[in-house]
Amino acid sequence: MAKSPVHTVKHEDGWANRREGSDRVSSKHPTQADAAKTGRETARREGTEHFIHGRDGKIRERNSYGNDPHPPKG
């Protein structure tokens, strides 16, 4: 069974990573860059997707590491 995607989101006075569908965060960071780096490493290690959200909560970047639901053709 594939692991749930990792989301990097605004959290309290910093940034955090959390699994899709979970209310709990798996890690907290002072900057978005730090949180995104950790989230990317987790997604790569577990072969899942990583979503980076902006301050407004909208997804601004999306990366897939081995679990791409829409792989490129060709």
KOLGU-132488 format. One record per residue: y negated, x negated, z negated of N, C-alpha, C, O in turn; chain; residue in one letter; residue number from 1. Coordinates in nm, 4 decimals, always signed. Each point is the difference from the previous one (the first is absolute). Layout:
# KOLGU-132488
@nnorth: Y, neast: X, nup: Z, canorth: Y, caeast: X, caup: Z, cnorth: Y, ceast: X, cup: Z, onorth: Y, oeast: X, oup: Z, c: A, r: A, k: NUM
...
This chain:
# KOLGU-132488
@nnorth: +0.1187, neast: -0.0837, nup: +0.0000, canorth: -0.1187, caeast: +0.0837, caup: +0.0000, cnorth: -0.1249, ceast: -0.0881, cup: +0.0000, onorth: -0.0106, oeast: -0.0941, oup: -0.0786, c: A, r: M, k: 1
@nnorth: -0.0823, neast: +0.1252, nup: +0.1663, canorth: -0.1226, caeast: -0.0788, caup: +0.0124, cnorth: -0.0926, ceast: +0.0246, cup: -0.1188, onorth: -0.0055, oeast: +0.1100, oup: -0.0549, c: A, r: A, k: 2
@nnorth: -0.0661, neast: -0.2137, nup: +0.0172, canorth: -0.0980, caeast: +0.0121, caup: -0.1081, cnorth: -0.1204, ceast: +0.0782, cup: +0.0488, onorth: -0.0284, oeast: +0.0041, oup: +0.1197, c: A, r: K, k: 3
@nnorth: -0.0428, neast: +0.0584, nup: -0.2142, canorth: -0.1209, caeast: +0.0750, caup: +0.0332, cnorth: -0.1101, ceast: -0.0959, cup: +0.0423, onorth: -0.0064, oeast: -0.1128, oup: -0.0488, c: A, r: S, k: 4
@nnorth: -0.0812, neast: +0.1573, nup: +0.1401, canorth: -0.1127, caeast: -0.0841, caup: +0.0415, cnorth: -0.0902, ceast: -0.0378, cup: -0.1177, onorth: -0.0049, oeast: +0.0703, oup: -0.1009, c: A, r: P, k: 5
@nnorth: -0.0657, neast: -0.1811, nup: +0.1155, canorth: -0.0931, caeast: -0.0493, caup: -0.1009, cnorth: -0.1418, ceast: +0.0346, cup: +0.0446, onorth: -0.0362, oeast: -0.0226, oup: +0.1155, c: A, r: V, k: 6
@nnorth: -0.0443, neast: +0.0776, nup: -0.2069, canorth: -0.1391, caeast: +0.0350, caup: +0.0279, cnorth: -0.0912, ceast: -0.0852, cup: -0.0872, onorth: +0.0208, oeast: -0.0099, oup: -0.1209, c: A, r: H, k: 7
@nnorth: -0.1215, neast: -0.0515, nup: +0.1816, canorth: -0.1041, caeast: -0.0714, caup: -0.0733, cnorth: -0.1181, ceast: +0.0959, cup: -0.0092, onorth: -0.0564, oeast: +0.0408, oup: +0.1015, c: A, r: T, k: 8
@nnorth: +0.0194, neast: -0.0049, nup: -0.2261, canorth: -0.0997, caeast: +0.1043, caup: -0.0232, cnorth: -0.1027, ceast: -0.0420, cup: -0.1041, onorth: +0.0254, oeast: -0.0886, oup: -0.0816, c: A, r: V, k: 9
@nnorth: -0.1427, neast: +0.1536, nup: +0.0852, canorth: -0.1033, caeast: -0.0194, caup: -0.1017, cnorth: +0.0540, ceast: +0.0564, cup: -0.1299, onorth: +0.0584, oeast: +0.1083, oup: -0.0009, c: A, r: K, k: 10
@nnorth: -0.0773, neast: -0.1809, nup: -0.1099, canorth: +0.0540, caeast: +0.0424, caup: -0.1288, cnorth: -0.0944, ceast: -0.0433, cup: -0.1114, onorth: -0.0264, oeast: -0.1191, oup: -0.0167, c: A, r: H, k: 11
@nnorth: -0.0238, neast: +0.2143, nup: -0.0583, canorth: -0.0915, caeast: -0.0264, caup: -0.1108, cnorth: -0.1086, ceast: -0.0990, cup: +0.0419, onorth: -0.0795, oeast: +0.0308, oup: +0.0888, c: A, r: E, k: 12
@nnorth: +0.0742, neast: -0.1493, nup: -0.1507, canorth: -0.1051, caeast: -0.0960, caup: +0.0344, cnorth: +0.0495, ceast: -0.1115, cup: +0.0915, onorth: -0.0634, oeast: -0.1051, oup: +0.0096, c: A, r: D, k: 13
@nnorth: +0.1759, neast: +0.1272, nup: +0.0575, canorth: +0.0542, caeast: -0.0999, caup: +0.0917, cnorth: +0.0849, ceast: +0.0654, cup: +0.1070, onorth: -0.0312, oeast: +0.1090, oup: +0.0479, c: A, r: G, k: 14
@nnorth: +0.1383, neast: -0.1762, nup: -0.0109, canorth: +0.0915, caeast: +0.0476, caup: +0.1041, cnorth: +0.1422, ceast: -0.0089, cup: -0.0513, onorth: +0.0297, oeast: -0.0784, oup: -0.0901, c: A, r: W, k: 15
@nnorth: +0.0586, neast: +0.1593, nup: +0.1479, canorth: +0.1386, caeast: +0.0015, caup: -0.0453, cnorth: +0.0947, ceast: +0.0262, cup: +0.1154, onorth: -0.0405, oeast: +0.0460, oup: +0.1067, c: A, r: A, k: 16
@nnorth: +0.1666, neast: -0.0760, nup: -0.1299, canorth: +0.1068, caeast: +0.0323, caup: +0.0937, cnorth: +0.0881, ceast: +0.1043, cup: -0.0663, onorth: +0.0311, oeast: -0.0097, oup: -0.1188, c: A, r: N, k: 17
@nnorth: +0.0086, neast: +0.1091, nup: +0.1961, canorth: +0.0908, caeast: +0.1015, caup: -0.0520, cnorth: +0.0927, ceast: +0.0439, cup: +0.1121, onorth: -0.0330, oeast: -0.0101, oup: +0.1182, c: A, r: R, k: 18
@nnorth: +0.1478, neast: +0.0584, nup: -0.1575, canorth: +0.0981, caeast: +0.0515, caup: +0.0952, cnorth: -0.0394, ceast: +0.1397, cup: +0.0447, onorth: -0.0580, oeast: +0.0763, oup: -0.0772, c: A, r: R, k: 19
@nnorth: +0.0889, neast: -0.0433, nup: +0.1997, canorth: -0.0265, caeast: +0.1334, caup: +0.0514, cnorth: +0.0764, ceast: +0.1017, cup: -0.0851, onorth: +0.1191, oeast: -0.0163, oup: -0.0261, c: A, r: E, k: 20
@nnorth: -0.1898, neast: +0.1217, nup: -0.0168, canorth: +0.0614, caeast: +0.1045, caup: -0.0802, cnorth: -0.0027, ceast: -0.0267, cup: -0.1494, onorth: +0.0431, oeast: +0.0848, oup: -0.0781, c: A, r: G, k: 21
@nnorth: -0.0925, neast: -0.2006, nup: +0.0365, canorth: -0.0038, caeast: -0.0350, caup: -0.1415, cnorth: -0.1428, ceast: +0.0080, cup: -0.0533, onorth: -0.0953, oeast: -0.0327, oup: +0.0707, c: A, r: S, k: 22
@nnorth: +0.0812, neast: +0.0760, nup: -0.1952, canorth: -0.1312, caeast: +0.0028, caup: -0.0642, cnorth: -0.0286, ceast: -0.1315, cup: -0.0722, onorth: -0.1156, oeast: -0.0332, oup: -0.0262, c: A, r: D, k: 23
@nnorth: +0.2205, neast: -0.0409, nup: -0.0054, canorth: -0.0148, caeast: -0.1268, caup: -0.0705, cnorth: -0.0274, ceast: -0.1135, cup: +0.0986, onorth: +0.0488, oeast: +0.0006, oup: +0.1130, c: A, r: R, k: 24
@nnorth: -0.1275, neast: -0.0972, nup: -0.1580, canorth: -0.0274, caeast: -0.1163, caup: +0.0843, cnorth: +0.0984, ceast: -0.1109, cup: -0.0344, onorth: +0.0450, oeast: -0.0116, oup: -0.1140, c: A, r: V, k: 25
@nnorth: -0.0123, neast: -0.0694, nup: +0.2134, canorth: +0.0930, caeast: -0.1104, caup: -0.0235, cnorth: -0.0731, ceast: -0.1302, cup: -0.0316, onorth: +0.0571, oeast: -0.0899, oup: -0.0616, c: A, r: S, k: 26
@nnorth: -0.1835, neast: +0.0795, nup: +0.1037, canorth: -0.0797, caeast: -0.1180, caup: -0.0333, cnorth: -0.1485, ceast: +0.0330, cup: +0.0119, onorth: -0.0398, oeast: +0.0812, oup: +0.0836, c: A, r: S, k: 27
@nnorth: -0.0422, neast: -0.1450, nup: -0.1681, canorth: -0.1453, caeast: +0.0179, caup: +0.0010, cnorth: -0.0655, ceast: -0.1338, cup: +0.0324, onorth: +0.0493, oeast: -0.1059, oup: -0.0388, c: A, r: K, k: 28
@nnorth: -0.1633, neast: +0.1127, nup: +0.1119, canorth: -0.0684, caeast: -0.1212, caup: +0.0445, cnorth: -0.1508, ceast: +0.0210, cup: -0.0043, onorth: -0.0465, oeast: +0.1133, oup: +0.0127, c: A, r: H, k: 29
@nnorth: -0.0313, neast: -0.2209, nup: -0.0304, canorth: -0.1459, caeast: +0.0125, caup: -0.0043, cnorth: -0.0628, ceast: +0.0266, cup: +0.1371, onorth: -0.1054, oeast: +0.0631, oup: +0.0082, c: A, r: P, k: 30
@nnorth: +0.1692, neast: -0.1105, nup: +0.0993, canorth: -0.0566, caeast: +0.0182, caup: +0.1339, cnorth: +0.1011, ceast: +0.0647, cup: +0.0945, onorth: +0.1208, oeast: -0.0049, oup: -0.0230, c: A, r: T, k: 31
@nnorth: -0.1726, neast: +0.0651, nup: +0.1289, canorth: +0.0863, caeast: +0.0611, caup: +0.1003, cnorth: +0.0836, ceast: -0.1078, cup: +0.0690, onorth: +0.1171, oeast: +0.0231, oup: +0.0304, c: A, r: Q, k: 32
@nnorth: -0.1746, neast: -0.1383, nup: -0.0057, canorth: +0.0718, caeast: -0.1084, caup: +0.0677, cnorth: +0.1213, ceast: -0.0445, cup: -0.0815, onorth: +0.1075, oeast: -0.0216, oup: +0.0560, c: A, r: A, k: 33
@nnorth: -0.1238, neast: +0.0078, nup: -0.1875, canorth: +0.1119, caeast: -0.0391, caup: -0.0862, cnorth: +0.1091, ceast: +0.1058, cup: +0.0021, onorth: +0.1184, oeast: -0.0320, oup: +0.0104, c: A, r: D, k: 34
@nnorth: -0.1588, neast: +0.1585, nup: -0.0204, canorth: +0.0976, caeast: +0.1096, caup: +0.0000, cnorth: +0.0712, ceast: +0.0087, cup: +0.1348, onorth: +0.1213, oeast: +0.0205, oup: +0.0043, c: A, r: A, k: 35
@nnorth: -0.1948, neast: -0.0358, nup: +0.1052, canorth: +0.0591, caeast: +0.0078, caup: +0.1329, cnorth: +0.1007, ceast: -0.1131, cup: +0.0215, onorth: +0.1054, oeast: +0.0215, oup: +0.0600, c: A, r: A, k: 36
@nnorth: -0.1368, neast: -0.1404, nup: -0.1079, canorth: +0.0911, caeast: -0.1136, caup: +0.0137, cnorth: +0.1320, ceast: +0.0285, cup: -0.0725, onorth: +0.1076, oeast: -0.0223, oup: +0.0552, c: A, r: K, k: 37
@nnorth: -0.1165, neast: +0.0710, nup: -0.1771, canorth: +0.1203, caeast: +0.0307, caup: -0.0775, cnorth: +0.0777, ceast: +0.1144, cup: +0.0638, onorth: +0.1227, oeast: -0.0055, oup: +0.0086, c: A, r: T, k: 38
@nnorth: -0.1936, neast: +0.1098, nup: +0.0364, canorth: +0.0660, caeast: +0.1127, caup: +0.0655, cnorth: +0.0702, ceast: -0.0413, cup: +0.1278, onorth: +0.1102, oeast: +0.0470, oup: +0.0286, c: A, r: G, k: 39
@nnorth: -0.1730, neast: -0.1342, nup: +0.0484, canorth: +0.0581, caeast: -0.0505, caup: +0.1249, cnorth: +0.1269, ceast: -0.0798, cup: -0.0291, onorth: +0.1004, oeast: +0.0153, oup: +0.0696, c: A, r: R, k: 40
@nnorth: -0.1047, neast: -0.1002, nup: -0.1719, canorth: +0.1178, caeast: -0.0790, caup: -0.0367, cnorth: +0.1158, ceast: +0.0902, cup: -0.0414, onorth: +0.1145, oeast: -0.0246, oup: +0.0379, c: A, r: E, k: 41
@nnorth: -0.1435, neast: +0.1288, nup: -0.1152, canorth: +0.1029, caeast: +0.0938, caup: -0.0436, cnorth: +0.0595, ceast: +0.0732, cup: +0.1195, onorth: +0.1220, oeast: +0.0122, oup: +0.0113, c: A, r: T, k: 42
@nnorth: -0.2079, neast: +0.0364, nup: +0.0778, canorth: +0.0473, caeast: +0.0735, caup: +0.1180, cnorth: +0.0855, ceast: -0.0890, cup: +0.0892, onorth: +0.1025, oeast: +0.0451, oup: +0.0511, c: A, r: A, k: 43
@nnorth: -0.1418, neast: -0.1696, nup: -0.0315, canorth: +0.0787, caeast: -0.0930, caup: +0.0817, cnorth: +0.1363, ceast: -0.0257, cup: -0.0632, onorth: +0.1027, oeast: +0.0039, oup: +0.0676, c: A, r: R, k: 44
@nnorth: -0.1031, neast: -0.0302, nup: -0.1980, canorth: +0.1239, caeast: -0.0306, caup: -0.0710, cnorth: +0.0984, ceast: +0.1172, cup: +0.0061, onorth: +0.1210, oeast: -0.0200, oup: +0.0107, c: A, r: R, k: 45
@nnorth: -0.1741, neast: +0.1421, nup: -0.0177, canorth: +0.0855, caeast: +0.1186, caup: -0.0046, cnorth: +0.0162, ceast: +0.0688, cup: +0.1349, onorth: +0.0709, oeast: +0.1000, oup: +0.0102, c: A, r: E, k: 46
@nnorth: -0.1361, neast: -0.1525, nup: +0.0938, canorth: +0.0141, caeast: +0.0556, caup: +0.1343, cnorth: -0.0500, ceast: +0.1425, cup: +0.0117, onorth: +0.0686, oeast: +0.0861, oup: +0.0550, c: A, r: G, k: 47
@nnorth: -0.1878, neast: -0.0609, nup: -0.1064, canorth: -0.0573, caeast: +0.1346, caup: +0.0046, cnorth: -0.1426, ceast: -0.0051, cup: +0.0545, onorth: -0.0445, oeast: -0.1043, oup: +0.0478, c: A, r: T, k: 48
@nnorth: -0.0268, neast: +0.2161, nup: -0.0547, canorth: -0.1368, caeast: +0.0051, caup: +0.0509, cnorth: -0.1014, ceast: -0.0287, cup: -0.1099, onorth: +0.0269, oeast: +0.0194, oup: -0.1185, c: A, r: E, k: 49
@nnorth: -0.1443, neast: -0.0661, nup: +0.1607, canorth: -0.1106, caeast: -0.0277, caup: -0.0927, cnorth: -0.1257, ceast: +0.0664, cup: +0.0536, onorth: -0.0399, oeast: -0.0232, oup: +0.1141, c: A, r: H, k: 50
@nnorth: -0.0223, neast: +0.1060, nup: -0.1971, canorth: -0.1231, caeast: +0.0696, caup: +0.0355, cnorth: -0.1126, ceast: -0.0531, cup: -0.0877, onorth: +0.0144, oeast: -0.0076, oup: -0.1220, c: A, r: F, k: 51
@nnorth: -0.1266, neast: -0.0291, nup: +0.1838, canorth: -0.1176, caeast: -0.0447, caup: -0.0745, cnorth: -0.1068, ceast: +0.1078, cup: +0.0157, onorth: -0.0426, oeast: +0.0315, oup: +0.1111, c: A, r: I, k: 52
@nnorth: +0.0004, neast: +0.0242, nup: -0.2241, canorth: -0.0999, caeast: +0.1055, caup: -0.0008, cnorth: -0.1377, ceast: -0.0591, cup: -0.0288, onorth: -0.0116, oeast: -0.1007, oup: -0.0698, c: A, r: H, k: 53
@nnorth: -0.0930, neast: +0.1639, nup: +0.1240, canorth: -0.1365, caeast: -0.0399, caup: -0.0290, cnorth: -0.0482, ceast: +0.0646, cup: -0.1284, onorth: +0.0743, oeast: +0.0744, oup: -0.0640, c: A, r: G, k: 54
@nnorth: -0.1978, neast: -0.1021, nup: +0.0259, canorth: -0.0577, caeast: +0.0595, caup: -0.1212, cnorth: +0.0001, ceast: +0.1528, cup: +0.0058, onorth: +0.0090, oeast: +0.0666, oup: -0.1032, c: A, r: R, k: 55
@nnorth: -0.0191, neast: -0.0116, nup: +0.2246, canorth: -0.0043, caeast: +0.1456, caup: +0.0166, cnorth: +0.1389, ceast: +0.0639, cup: -0.0041, onorth: +0.0119, oeast: +0.1223, oup: +0.0070, c: A, r: D, k: 56
@nnorth: +0.0928, neast: -0.2041, nup: -0.0184, canorth: +0.1359, caeast: +0.0510, caup: -0.0075, cnorth: +0.0711, ceast: +0.0126, cup: +0.1334, onorth: +0.1208, oeast: +0.0229, oup: +0.0041, c: A, r: G, k: 57
@nnorth: -0.1946, neast: -0.0376, nup: +0.1048, canorth: +0.0612, caeast: +0.0103, caup: +0.1329, cnorth: +0.0731, ceast: -0.1292, cup: +0.0349, onorth: -0.0423, oeast: -0.1089, oup: -0.0387, c: A, r: K, k: 58
@nnorth: +0.1520, neast: +0.1221, nup: +0.1120, canorth: +0.0762, caeast: -0.1170, caup: +0.0431, cnorth: -0.0823, ceast: -0.0760, cup: +0.1030, onorth: -0.0433, oeast: +0.0570, oup: +0.1002, c: A, r: I, k: 59
@nnorth: +0.0218, neast: -0.1863, nup: -0.1253, canorth: -0.0778, caeast: -0.0806, caup: +0.0946, cnorth: +0.0850, ceast: -0.1045, cup: +0.0704, onorth: -0.0404, oeast: -0.0571, oup: +0.1013, c: A, r: R, k: 60
@nnorth: +0.1602, neast: +0.0326, nup: -0.1573, canorth: +0.0912, caeast: -0.0946, caup: +0.0649, cnorth: +0.1429, ceast: +0.0390, cup: -0.0360, onorth: +0.0278, oeast: +0.0438, oup: -0.1116, c: A, r: E, k: 61
@nnorth: +0.0623, neast: -0.0606, nup: +0.2086, canorth: +0.1395, caeast: +0.0373, caup: -0.0193, cnorth: +0.0882, ceast: -0.1053, cup: +0.0661, onorth: -0.0198, oeast: -0.0348, oup: +0.1164, c: A, r: R, k: 62
@nnorth: +0.1172, neast: -0.0153, nup: -0.1917, canorth: +0.0906, caeast: -0.1008, caup: +0.0525, cnorth: +0.1434, ceast: +0.0371, cup: -0.0337, onorth: +0.0276, oeast: +0.0522, oup: -0.1080, c: A, r: N, k: 63
@nnorth: +0.0626, neast: -0.0790, nup: +0.1995, canorth: +0.1404, caeast: +0.0305, caup: -0.0198, cnorth: +0.0797, ceast: -0.1291, cup: +0.0020, onorth: -0.0173, oeast: -0.0836, oup: +0.0887, c: A, r: S, k: 64
@nnorth: +0.1050, neast: +0.0682, nup: -0.1876, canorth: +0.0818, caeast: -0.1201, caup: -0.0108, cnorth: +0.1474, ceast: +0.0400, cup: -0.0002, onorth: +0.0636, oeast: +0.0039, oup: -0.1053, c: A, r: Y, k: 65
@nnorth: -0.0101, neast: +0.0255, nup: +0.2230, canorth: +0.1413, caeast: +0.0298, caup: +0.0130, cnorth: +0.0366, ceast: +0.1453, cup: -0.0083, onorth: +0.1178, oeast: +0.0328, oup: +0.0143, c: A, r: G, k: 66
@nnorth: -0.2116, neast: +0.0561, nup: -0.0367, canorth: +0.0302, caeast: +0.1415, caup: -0.0097, cnorth: -0.1016, ceast: +0.0780, cup: +0.0827, onorth: -0.0593, oeast: +0.0963, oup: -0.0484, c: A, r: N, k: 67
@nnorth: +0.0395, neast: -0.1379, nup: +0.1722, canorth: -0.1017, caeast: +0.0599, caup: +0.0857, cnorth: +0.0496, ceast: +0.1326, cup: +0.0595, onorth: +0.0944, oeast: +0.0008, oup: +0.0790, c: A, r: D, k: 68
@nnorth: -0.1578, neast: +0.1110, nup: -0.1167, canorth: +0.0422, caeast: +0.1281, caup: +0.0539, cnorth: -0.0355, ceast: +0.0190, cup: +0.1485, onorth: +0.0561, oeast: +0.0875, oup: +0.0660, c: A, r: P, k: 69
@nnorth: -0.1486, neast: -0.1688, nup: -0.0135, canorth: -0.0438, caeast: +0.0089, caup: +0.1400, cnorth: -0.0043, ceast: -0.1399, cup: +0.0609, onorth: -0.1084, oeast: -0.0524, oup: +0.0254, c: A, r: H, k: 70
@nnorth: +0.2252, neast: -0.0092, nup: -0.0012, canorth: -0.0014, caeast: -0.1348, caup: +0.0563, cnorth: -0.0573, ceast: -0.0009, cup: +0.1422, onorth: +0.0121, oeast: +0.0989, oup: +0.0723, c: A, r: P, k: 71
@nnorth: -0.0743, neast: -0.2099, nup: -0.0323, canorth: -0.0549, caeast: -0.0079, caup: +0.1356, cnorth: +0.1104, ceast: +0.0053, cup: +0.1052, onorth: +0.1115, oeast: -0.0470, oup: -0.0225, c: A, r: P, k: 72
@nnorth: -0.1442, neast: +0.1041, nup: +0.1359, canorth: +0.0960, caeast: +0.0074, caup: +0.1101, cnorth: -0.0078, ceast: -0.1272, cup: +0.0826, onorth: -0.1056, oeast: -0.0625, oup: +0.0102, c: A, r: K, k: 73
@nnorth: +0.2174, neast: +0.0254, nup: +0.0481, canorth: -0.0017, caeast: -0.1127, caup: +0.0912, cnorth: +0.0742, ceast: -0.1126, cup: -0.0455, onorth: +0.0060, oeast: -0.1018, oup: +0.0688, c: A, r: G, k: 74
